[in-house]
Amino acid sequence: KIIHTLPFKMISTAKPFLTENGATQQQRDWSIFVVLARANSISVYYEQLESQDVYEPMSFGMPSKNPLTAFDISVNKADITCGHYRGNIRVMNNVLNDIERYHITKAKAKQLGGELSTQIG
């Protein structure tokens, strides 16, 4: 069973930090993503270049009967493409932008003294 939890690929990417309206800022702040793939899950680690905040990784489970065998980050730095053992290919559309927005919103809620629910969707 340990073979299914060992990572087989790690990719990182960076892009300009999003503003509240979704536009990128013309500044030094960047969002950095490190994506770690295992047969049974994908974990996305997020950081902001100019921030001292610590962000929890987000994980997405993969089907145990059709494990992940390949993955990559798209050229637009927003999507993750997943290849599975049985030949299926799935695109997780806009997932990196969604993770970035989630962490931005959670940080703003924390600044305002509230807590944001950890459930997405």
C-alpha angles and dihedrals in degrees: 000000000000090000089067092056098048113102115244099186140018124190130177131197137174133204137171114285115262121241124220092270092050097257121126119249121237095229142092096275115107135178113231123200127191113190119197118193126205128170090254102035150010118226121197119200116197131197136166115223096222097037132094092200120116116224125201116235118250120224132201119198122227125211112271092216092052107033125196112263103168139016142167141177114248124244090253089061090229106085134062119209117208127199118197134205094252093052100264117143119201129182118210095210118216092346096140092051090048091051091049092050091047093054092044090051092045091051092050091049089051091051089053091052098254134109125234120221112253092223117104126196 
